[in-house]
Amino acid sequence: MSLIEWRDAFDDIFQDYSDTWSLNQAHRNDKSLFNRLQTQYCLTQTRYARFHCPKCSNNWASAKAKVDLYYQKSHKSLGQVTLRFYGQECRKCSRKAVYYVDPDFDIDAIQIILEKLHERVGWFCYGKNRPEKRIIDTSNRDRVMNGPHQEHLCEACKMGRCDQV
């Protein structure tokens, strides 16, 4: 899904807050932004996603696709969410140069991620009751995955952000 589709879903979910919230994406090479984001609240989500390498057209799926959602609310009735996707290297063309392919989450995964974020923002920024813990998240269970997690191709593993490490 493109950032536009993320924003459309985000706007639908966050419209009930009185403050204005916006959604942006952090580029993986923007180290200064990444350092600033470390002072914000963060929701990390691991979900099923598809990957499509634009260099060689290789396609694959992973149940370990990861995204961090950094969020903060300013004192001026403005809220900001920054997405940080963790990519995977293509197995076919990764030997030539390090190039990460971002995950393509389906709309159901995006909805679940943003609804969890909405609950978390309500709790941290608006004093709403803490969201109840879901007993078991089964959204990844019906996915058939072949093979183990490949740490050498996982950007989150290389950055120490993957729960498989």
C-alpha positions in Angstrom: 0.0 0.0 0.0 1.2 3.5 -0.8 1.6 6.3 1.7 -1.6 7.8 0.3 -3.6 4.7 1.3 -2.0 4.8 4.8 -3.0 8.4 5.1 -6.6 7.8 3.9 -7.0 5.1 6.5 -5.3 7.2 9.1 -7.5 10.2 8.5 -10.6 8.0 8.8 -9.5 6.5 12.1 -8.1 9.7 13.7 -11.0 12.0 12.7 -12.6 11.6 16.2 -9.8 13.4 18.0 -10.3 17.2 18.4 -6.6 17.9 17.5 -5.3 17.7 14.0 -3.1 14.7 13.4 -0.8 14.1 10.4 1.0 11.0 9.1 4.4 11.1 7.4 7.1 8.6 6.5 10.7 8.7 7.6 13.3 7.7 5.0 15.7 5.1 6.2 18.7 7.2 5.3 17.6 10.3 7.4 19.8 9.6 10.5 19.1 13.0 12.1 15.3 12.4 11.9 15.7 8.9 13.3 17.7 10.3 16.2 15.0 12.9 16.9 12.2 10.2 16.7 13.9 8.3 19.6 12.4 10.9 22.0 8.9 10.1 21.0 6.4 7.4 21.9 6.7 4.4 19.6 4.4 1.6 18.6 6.2 -1.3 16.9 4.1 -3.7 14.8 5.1 -7.0 13.1 2.7 -8.2 10.5 2.4 -10.2 7.3 3.3 -8.2 4.2 4.4 -8.7 0.6 7.6 -7.4 -1.0 8.2 -6.6 -4.6 11.8 -5.8 -5.8 11.7 -3.1 -8.4 15.1 -4.0 -9.7 14.5 -7.6 -10.6 10.7 -8.1 -10.1 11.2 -10.8 -7.5 8.2 -11.2 -5.1 8.1 -12.7 -1.7 6.0 -12.6 1.5 7.0 -12.4 5.1 5.1 -12.7 8.4 7.9 -10.6 10.0 7.4 -7.3 8.2 8.0 -4.5 10.7 7.0 -0.9 11.0 7.6 1.6 13.8 5.0 4.3 14.4 6.5 7.3 16.3 4.0 9.7 17.7 3.8 12.9 19.7 1.2 15.6 20.4 2.4 19.2 20.7 0.8 21.9 22.9 -0.7 23.5 19.8 -3.4 21.0 19.2 -1.3 19.2 16.6 -0.3 15.6 16.6 2.3 14.0 14.4 2.9 10.3 13.5 5.9 9.2 11.6 6.1 5.7 9.9 9.4 4.0 9.8 9.3 0.8 7.6 12.0 -1.8 7.9 12.7 -3.4 4.6 14.2 -6.6 3.4 16.9 -7.2 0.9 16.0 -9.1 -2.3 17.6 -12.6 -2.2 18.2 -12.5 -6.0 19.9 -9.1 -6.3 21.1 -8.3 -2.8 24.7 -9.4 -3.5 25.3 -6.5 -5.8 24.5 -3.6 -3.3 22.5 -3.2 -0.2 19.0 -2.1 -1.2 16.0 -2.6 1.0 12.5 -3.2 -0.3 9.8 -1.7 1.9 6.9 -4.0 3.0 3.5 -3.7 1.2 0.9 -4.3 3.9 -2.7 -5.1 2.8 -5.5 -2.8 3.9 -6.6 -5.1 6.7 -3.2 -5.1 8.3 -3.0 -1.3 7.9 -6.4 -0.9 9.6 -5.3 -3.1 12.5 -2.0 -1.2 12.9 -3.7 2.2 12.8 -6.5 1.1 15.2 -3.8 0.0 17.7 -2.1 3.3 17.3 -5.4 5.2 17.8 -5.9 3.3 21.1 -2.3 4.0 22.2 -2.6 7.7 21.3 -5.9 7.9 23.2 -4.2 6.5 26.3 -0.9 8.4 26.2 -2.1 11.8 24.8 -5.7 12.1 25.9 -5.9 10.2 29.2 -8.3 7.5 27.9 -8.4 4.1 29.6 -5.5 1.9 28.7 -6.5 -0.5 25.9 -7.3 -4.0 26.9 -4.6 -6.5 26.0 -5.8 -8.8 23.2 -5.6 -12.4 24.3 -4.2 -13.7 21.0 -3.5 -11.8 17.8 -4.5 -14.3 15.1 -4.1 -12.0 12.1 -0.8 -13.7 11.0 -1.9 -17.3 11.8 -3.6 -18.2 8.5 -0.6 -17.2 6.5 1.5 -20.0 5.0 5.2 -19.1 5.2 8.0 -21.3 3.8 11.4 -21.3 5.4 12.9 -19.6 8.4 13.5 -15.9 9.0 16.6 -14.7 7.1 18.4 -12.3 9.4 21.0 -11.5 6.8 18.3 -10.0 4.6 16.3 -8.2 7.3 17.0 -4.5 7.9 15.3 -4.7 11.4 17.7 -7.5 12.4 20.7 -5.5 11.3 19.5 -2.5 13.3 18.6 -4.6 16.4 14.9 -3.9 16.0 13.7 -7.4 15.0 12.1 -9.7 17.6 13.7 -12.6 15.8 17.2 -11.7 17.0 
